[in-house]
Amino acid sequence: MIEAEGARIERCRSAVVEIRKHLSRLYRGFVWWASLYGEVEDHYEREWRDLILWLHDELFNQYLPRSVCLTEGSRKKVERFLRMSEELCSEFSAEIEARAIRRSNIAWRGA
């Protein structure tokens, strides 16, 4: 019994470390994307969007099976961060697409 309990605690510690790692990657990705936002060509912003979406999915997929190891407060924080990151990604993506449409309309009118 003691071994099983110890192994469970170690798995939970490992799960928390993994979740933190994925959270920090997604957060750093957003910071980087936001720092480039509007300063680079649209296709680079789309590449960053794709990376952010991948990081978000990675965190989500890693979080769900490991969430049982977190306290309720920690779960709520992670889930709120996941929702906020989805919303921010959608907002950035919509603005990138709108800007690309405006540029193509200006180019089309100028042609």
C-alpha positions as CSV (number, residue, x, y, z in Angstrom):
1,M,0.0,0.0,0.0
2,I,2.8,2.4,0.9
3,E,4.4,1.8,-2.5
4,A,1.2,2.4,-4.4
5,E,0.6,5.6,-2.5
6,G,4.2,6.8,-3.1
7,A,4.0,6.0,-6.8
8,R,0.7,7.9,-7.1
9,I,2.2,11.0,-5.4
10,E,5.2,10.8,-7.7
11,R,2.9,10.5,-10.8
12,C,0.9,13.6,-9.6
13,R,4.1,15.6,-9.1
14,S,5.2,14.6,-12.6
15,A,1.8,15.6,-14.0
16,V,2.0,19.0,-12.3
17,V,5.5,19.6,-13.8
18,E,4.2,18.6,-17.3
19,I,1.2,20.9,-17.0
20,R,3.4,23.8,-15.9
21,K,5.7,23.2,-18.8
22,H,2.9,23.2,-21.3
23,L,1.4,26.3,-19.7
24,S,4.7,28.2,-19.9
25,R,5.2,27.2,-23.6
26,L,1.7,28.5,-24.5
27,Y,2.2,31.7,-22.5
28,R,5.6,32.4,-24.1
29,G,4.2,31.7,-27.5
30,F,1.4,34.2,-27.0
31,V,3.9,36.8,-25.7
32,W,6.1,36.3,-28.8
33,W,3.1,36.4,-31.1
34,A,1.8,39.5,-29.5
35,S,5.2,41.2,-29.8
36,L,5.2,40.5,-33.6
37,Y,1.6,41.3,-34.1
38,G,1.2,43.8,-36.9
39,E,4.9,44.1,-37.4
40,V,5.5,41.2,-39.8
41,E,3.8,39.9,-42.9
42,D,0.5,38.0,-42.5
43,H,1.9,34.6,-43.4
44,Y,4.3,34.8,-40.5
45,E,1.5,35.7,-38.2
46,R,-0.5,32.8,-39.6
47,E,2.5,30.5,-38.8
48,W,2.6,31.8,-35.3
49,R,-1.2,31.3,-35.0
50,D,-0.7,27.7,-36.1
51,L,2.0,27.2,-33.5
52,I,-0.2,28.7,-30.8
53,L,-3.1,26.5,-31.8
54,W,-0.8,23.5,-31.7
55,L,0.5,24.5,-28.2
56,H,-3.0,25.1,-27.0
57,D,-4.1,21.6,-28.2
58,E,-1.0,20.1,-26.7
59,L,-1.8,21.7,-23.3
60,F,-5.4,20.7,-23.5
61,N,-4.6,17.1,-24.4
62,Q,-2.0,16.8,-21.7
63,Y,-4.1,18.6,-19.1
64,L,-7.3,16.5,-19.2
65,P,-5.8,13.2,-18.0
66,R,-3.6,15.0,-15.5
67,S,-6.2,17.3,-14.1
68,V,-7.1,14.9,-11.3
69,C,-3.7,15.7,-9.7
70,L,-4.5,19.4,-9.3
71,T,-6.5,21.1,-6.6
72,E,-9.8,22.5,-7.6
73,G,-8.4,26.1,-7.6
74,S,-5.5,25.1,-9.9
75,R,-7.9,23.3,-12.2
76,K,-10.1,26.4,-12.5
77,K,-7.1,28.6,-13.2
78,V,-5.8,26.3,-15.9
79,E,-9.2,26.0,-17.5
80,R,-9.7,29.8,-17.4
81,F,-6.3,30.2,-19.1
82,L,-7.3,27.7,-21.7
83,R,-10.5,29.6,-22.4
84,M,-8.8,33.0,-22.5
85,S,-6.1,31.7,-24.8
86,E,-8.8,30.3,-27.2
87,E,-10.5,33.7,-27.2
88,L,-7.3,35.6,-27.8
89,C,-6.3,33.3,-30.6
90,S,-9.7,33.7,-32.2
91,E,-9.4,37.5,-31.9
92,F,-5.9,37.7,-33.3
93,S,-6.8,35.3,-36.1
94,A,-9.9,37.3,-37.1
95,E,-7.9,40.5,-37.1
96,I,-5.1,39.0,-39.3
97,E,-7.7,37.7,-41.8
98,A,-9.5,41.0,-41.9
99,R,-6.2,42.9,-42.4
100,A,-5.3,40.4,-45.3
101,I,-8.7,41.0,-46.9
102,R,-8.3,44.8,-46.6
103,R,-4.9,44.5,-48.2
104,S,-6.1,42.3,-51.1
105,N,-9.0,44.7,-51.7
106,I,-6.7,47.7,-51.8
107,A,-4.4,45.8,-54.2
108,W,-7.3,44.7,-56.4
109,R,-8.6,48.3,-56.6
110,G,-5.1,49.5,-57.5
111,A,-4.6,47.0,-60.2
